[in-house]
Amino acid sequence: MKNRATNARKLYEEHLAGSRSEYTATLDEAWMYVTYCNGIRKICYIKRGNQVPDNWVHQCSETFPKGFMVVGVMTGRGVLPLIKVPSKVKVNSEFYIECVLKPVIEQLKDLYPGEMDKVFLHHDKASSHTSNKTQQFLQEMKDTLGLNFIRNSDIPVKSPDASPLDFYGFGMLKQRLFNRRPKTEAGLWKAAQEEWSNVSLSKVKEVFAAWKVRCREIAKKKGKHIEHMKKIHTPKKVVYSRGGLISVTRLSDTPRLQEQVMEAEDLEQMTISDLPELKVSKSLVPATVQPSSYRVLVTNLHPSVSQEDIDELFGDIGSVLHSALTKPGSAIVTFRTREEALRACHTYHNRHLDGLPMYCNLMETQQALPISSRRVKVCEIAEAVGISGESVRNILYEEKGMPKALHKVGTAFAECRSKANAQMTFALYQFKRDPTDFVR
């Protein structure tokens, strides 16, 4: 599990985060059989005690069904044509290099002209993939073309839940072949090619987005398998709000459009124009609360790190209210709770991203008081901030020259009366620092 957690995190951070997934190519092998076709289910489920009808039982006259092995390749710019493995051929390192890697690399040259130094080749830990001969060949391709490839030590072991061709590609292909009617291997090969070529670029991007989510979840779960988790299969219902409810649909990093539920505090100091790719279906109502938030300053970032990288990386920690690249090599990420901010610092401080260690430091922001248009008496201010009415008058009238009729404060002053002394001390600090802003 430690291998899975570490390598899934490295795979995401170094090769999938942000726009880097566009330059990723992943390949794998799978068997295709004629028995996958013709719309007949091979298994059935019955209740305990019931008998299987005799006409449901299929007598198989062949020891092995007709079929062949195929090699599938998915890239960030679409799928490559399937490669058929001839029958009675052993898939060793020689075959893998000559009949798989070399044709694939030629197609990648056409797909990424002049950009081969950005391309990253991913495969699993099959023996033909990890042999010394294969690794030597890939190293030669890196030296001559700049092609990057996954090292044997960086491959997550026993991780079909972190391989696009396992959790989507070949399963999808078999489902589509179920409704086709080939009777021979030649017909099966033709149908498989047709169905595979119909996989759109938009679908590939959704699958790669799901790949990112899965890698992050594996790292978060410390290497445990995640296929059973509802989170990676089921979209969530979300409503964004600020002082009221706003139904929102937002483009997500998961394969489907997701919706989430966030309280008013999740949008501190943000307006609708600040929210990217949001569609508002219900208008705002006046804000009643501007809650606390906790900010993390991230420095020493590589120049290639993008806003999307920051959103994806820190989004796994908790509720990110806002994030922004303030200047080259620096970003500020705002979290809902102090615990999430501290967890982000603990998780990512000195963690390498694009070859540079990130430095994360907590920057606490203090809680503002609610706002209201109700006029409040001097005695209410005095009770709220814990000072005498005479002191309030001196600050308001003598030092600031504020007319009696102009000061307005929030309805939360009544709540402040029952708060702990620490909160009243903070209210007093705010009041003395800037009474005009405090009572606005």
Secondary structure, 3 states (H helix, E strand, C coil): CHHHHHHHHHHHHHHHCHHHHHHEEEEEEEEEEHHHCCCCCCCCCCCCCCCCCHHHCCCCCCCCCCEEEEEEEEECCEEEEEEEECCCCCCCHHHHHHHHHHHHHHHHHHHCCCCHHHCEEECCCCHHHHCHHHHHHHHHHHHHHCCEECCHHHCCCCCHHHCHHHHHHHHHHHHHHCCCCCCCHHHHHHHHHHHHHCCCHHHHHHHHHHHHHHHHHHHHCCCCCCCCCHHHCCCCCCEEECCCEEEEEECCCCCCCECCCCCHHHHCCCCHHHCCCEEECCCCCCCCCCCCEEEEEEECCCCCCCHHHHHHHHHCCCCEEEEEEEECCEEEEEECCHHHHHHHHHHHCCCEECCEECEEEEEEECCCCCCCCCECCHHHHHHHHCCCHHHHHHHHHHHCCCCHHHCECCCCHHHHCCCCHHHHHHHHHHHHHCHHHHCC
